[in-house]
């Protein structure tokens, strides 16, 4: 189940030791790109208080928006599982796609063709320079796991997603699954 080398489509599960990191504490990140130049991903389990229609007035439907990561938080990104509807999409893996024709996406959302379970919006992204993610993996900041959820990962929006992954990892991670977010509260 565990993998050392990250690749596109894998999940990064924040190690419990990342408690002091505001951006990544208890995060589950989908790796959208990983190559020799670096890595890009989106935090899946950090919903924001915004709805997409509050940020993009042309969208009439109140889909949630997530904190994708600390990089370029003034930019909107999206992943989806409907490449046949959104031209220009880039496949991440297992039926999950990144980006595409945004104007067409808005139109299809407003028409009810694209549903909330088909798409996920993010402000910002998570990015690592060349070898930076490898260094973080070596320092035990992350656990790399395959995305066993495939395209249904888009519906995994609960704040308990990190805890669910700790339970799935088992062993010592089971202890952390019930620990308070701030260990000083223990």
Buried (B, 14 or more C-beta within 10 A) or exposed (E): EEEEEBBBBBBBBBBBEBBEEEBBBBBBBBBBBBEEEBBBBBBBBBBBEBBBBEEBEEBEBEBBBBBBBBBEBEEBBBBBBBBEBBEEBEEBBBBBBBBBBBEBBBBBBBEEEBEBEBBBBBBBBBBBEEEEBBEBBEEEBBBBBBBEBBBBBBEBBEEEBBBBBBBBBEEEBEEBBEBEEEEEEE
